[in-house]
Amino acid sequence: MRKVALFLFVLTLSNSFSQQVFKKKQSLLGSPFEITVVAKDSIEADKFTSLAISEVKRIENLISDWIPTTQISKVNQNAGIAPVKVDLEVYNLVERATKISKLTSGAFDISYASMDKIWKFDGSMKEMPTPEAIKKSVEKVGYQNIILNPKDTTIFLKIKGMKLGLGGIGQGYIADKIKALLQENGCSSGLVNVSGDINTWGTQPNGEVWTVGIINPMNKNKVFATFPLIDSAVETSGSYEKFVNFNGKRYSHIIDPRTGYPASGIISISVFAKQTELADALATGIFVLGIEVGLDLINQLNGIECIIVDDKGGIHASKNIDIKKN
């Protein structure tokens, strides 16, 4: 899924404050990564940012399905053959992912990596795949075939050729882990942005809260809402750069893992939650579920809110968000 960077508003601070804001940008996980910390000096800031970058690499080497030596890759390599013992951290993440799959009726599914890549969004597609090819492309997908054994912390994929991909939840998980790690190491305030998965803690040196602005992808020069993030997270994802049009209908690059057909109707979604991991996974699920069903789901979850931009530029919000006030 394409992650959309949020506009971040960080106030220019006076030298009268003993603490300062330090930012570091880097490309990690094949995506933009930004860590913002409040520290007394550049030495302390470097310590915090180094911890954050090391944590990204540590988790990547556990859960990436692109690195053949990771535990998730070992699970994929043994699909249909044998269970694989994994660290409790990896096991718990996969278990939480399957719970979100149930919550979203399979619209979010980490076994999406099992799909055949029959849709091309690079301009080369001239016609839609056949219904038969689309149906066949998701034959190996299904979170119900992920077998978890809590006693031995093993993961087994029942179908040979089945694969797990944590791209729809892993970046959010990393943002949460960085926040926890830096707090444990004395960083009282900061903001981590893992390619659109943002989590914050504390306040800026002048007491102001961290604030994010949401743009409408149909009008990138205009911010239509700003929100304070008080020890909380937001994840913004979009499909407005990768899509195809057939018979007057716009198909996004985000595929429904249940049917094999691309999601349609939504071009951008922002989900607000306490944990970035949850916001990340729910954003993917809502993209697939669509506006009406997605908003209905969010409105039933305590502490979760969202803003959706449809493919006509219309803005939709969950019940506790009043965009007019922002």
KAKA-V911180 format. One line per field, one symbol per residue. ss: DSSP state (A for helix, B for strand, O for the rest). phi: phi as a letter, one per 30 degrees, with the letter a starting at -180 (. if undefined). burial: 1 if it has 9 or more other C-alpha atoms within 8 Angstrom, else 0. A space follows every 10 residues. Layout:
# KAKA-V911180
ss: ???
phi: ???
burial: ???
This chain:
# KAKA-V911180
ss: OOBOOOBBBO OOOOOOOOOB BBBBBBBBOO BBBBBBBBBO OAAAAAAAAA AAAAAAAAAA AAAOOOOOOO AAAAAAAOOO OOOBBOOAAA AAAAAAAAAA AAAOOOOOOA AAAAOOOOOO OOOOOOOOOO AAAAAAAOOO OOAAABBBBO OOOBBBBOOO OOOOOOOOOA AAAAAAAAAA AAAAOOOOOB BBBBOOBBBB BOOOOOOOOB BBBBBBOOBB BBBBBBBBBO OOBBBBBBOO OOBBBBOOBB BBOOBOOOOO OBOOOBBBBB BBBOOAAAAA AAAAAAAAAO AAAAAAAAOO OOOOBBBBBB OOOOBBBOOO OOAAAO
phi: .dccdddccc ddcdddddcb cbbbcacbhi bdbbbcbcbd addddddddd dddddeddde dccdcccdcd dddddddcei cadbdbdeed eddddddddd dddchidcad dedddddccc ccjddcaddd eddddddcec dlddcccccd dchcbbcdcd jdbcbcddbd ddddeddded ddddcjddal bcbchjccbb aibdedjddd bccccdedbd dbdcabbdcc habbbcbbbd cbabcbhicc cdddcdddci cddbjccabb ccadcdeddd ddedddeddj dddddddddc cdicbabccd dcjdcbbddc ccdddc
burial: 1011010000 0000001011 1100000000 0111111111 0001100110 1100110011 1111100001 1111110111 0011010001 1000101101 1001011111 1111100000 1000100000 0011101101 1110011100 0011111111 1111110111 1111111110 1110001011 1111111111 1111100011 1111111000 0011110011 1111111111 0111010001 1111111101 0111111111 1111111111 1111111111 1011100110 0001111111 0010011100 000000
